[in-house]
Amino acid sequence: MTDYDTRTVTSFFGIARSGRRFIKGLLLFKIDELPTSHRGIVNKFGELYVKSGEMDRKLGRKLNDGIRLRNKARYDSHGEIGEKEAQEMIRLATTLIDQLNRKLS
């Protein structure tokens, strides 16, 4: 793995963790106990926010893509996360931040 790859993957995990925290924050507006797995959190978010129409279905798909990329980066020794994937995660995290800020205001 090159220095660029290492930096990208490290940044990617930071963004993924931040996104997960924002999703948890949104979930806590509607439920008292959070799911314990990444997949469970995304599924519950989809159920409560996406399927209800409160948030766009595209966001639900992006979250699932984010989980797939996270798993690829974490568990696939040959998986490469490049600039394009990192930029997608930054856009997703920004969208989640905006959604949480709207909910808080």
Contacts in CASP RR format, 6 or more apart in sequence:
PFRMAT RR
TARGET T0000
AUTHOR 0000-0000-0000
METHOD contacts of the structure
MODEL  1
MTDYDTRTVTSFFGIARSGRRFIKGLLLFKIDELPTSHRGIVNKFGELYV
KSGEMDRKLGRKLNDGIRLRNKARYDSHGEIGEKEAQEMIRLATTLIDQL
NRKLS
1 9 0 8 1.000
5 80 0 8 1.000
5 81 0 8 1.000
5 82 0 8 1.000
8 81 0 8 1.000
8 82 0 8 1.000
8 83 0 8 1.000
8 86 0 8 1.000
9 73 0 8 1.000
9 81 0 8 1.000
11 86 0 8 1.000
12 69 0 8 1.000
12 70 0 8 1.000
12 73 0 8 1.000
12 81 0 8 1.000
12 85 0 8 1.000
12 86 0 8 1.000
12 89 0 8 1.000
13 70 0 8 1.000
13 73 0 8 1.000
13 74 0 8 1.000
15 86 0 8 1.000
15 89 0 8 1.000
15 90 0 8 1.000
15 92 0 8 1.000
15 93 0 8 1.000
16 66 0 8 1.000
16 69 0 8 1.000
16 70 0 8 1.000
16 89 0 8 1.000
18 93 0 8 1.000
19 92 0 8 1.000
19 93 0 8 1.000
19 96 0 8 1.000
20 38 0 8 1.000
20 41 0 8 1.000
22 93 0 8 1.000
22 96 0 8 1.000
22 97 0 8 1.000
22 99 0 8 1.000
22 100 0 8 1.000
23 41 0 8 1.000
23 42 0 8 1.000
23 45 0 8 1.000
23 63 0 8 1.000
23 96 0 8 1.000
24 34 0 8 1.000
24 41 0 8 1.000
25 100 0 8 1.000
26 45 0 8 1.000
26 49 0 8 1.000
26 96 0 8 1.000
26 99 0 8 1.000
26 100 0 8 1.000
26 103 0 8 1.000
27 34 0 8 1.000
27 41 0 8 1.000
27 44 0 8 1.000
27 45 0 8 1.000
27 48 0 8 1.000
28 34 0 8 1.000
29 103 0 8 1.000
30 48 0 8 1.000
31 44 0 8 1.000
31 48 0 8 1.000
34 41 0 8 1.000
34 44 0 8 1.000
35 41 0 8 1.000
35 43 0 8 1.000
35 44 0 8 1.000
38 67 0 8 1.000
38 70 0 8 1.000
39 67 0 8 1.000
42 60 0 8 1.000
42 63 0 8 1.000
42 64 0 8 1.000
42 67 0 8 1.000
45 60 0 8 1.000
45 63 0 8 1.000
46 60 0 8 1.000
46 63 0 8 1.000
48 54 0 8 1.000
49 55 0 8 1.000
50 56 0 8 1.000
50 57 0 8 1.000
50 59 0 8 1.000
50 60 0 8 1.000
55 99 0 8 1.000
59 95 0 8 1.000
59 99 0 8 1.000
62 88 0 8 1.000
62 92 0 8 1.000
62 95 0 8 1.000
63 92 0 8 1.000
65 88 0 8 1.000
66 88 0 8 1.000
66 89 0 8 1.000
66 92 0 8 1.000
69 81 0 8 1.000
69 85 0 8 1.000
69 88 0 8 1.000
69 89 0 8 1.000
72 79 0 8 1.000
72 81 0 8 1.000
73 79 0 8 1.000
73 81 0 8 1.000
END
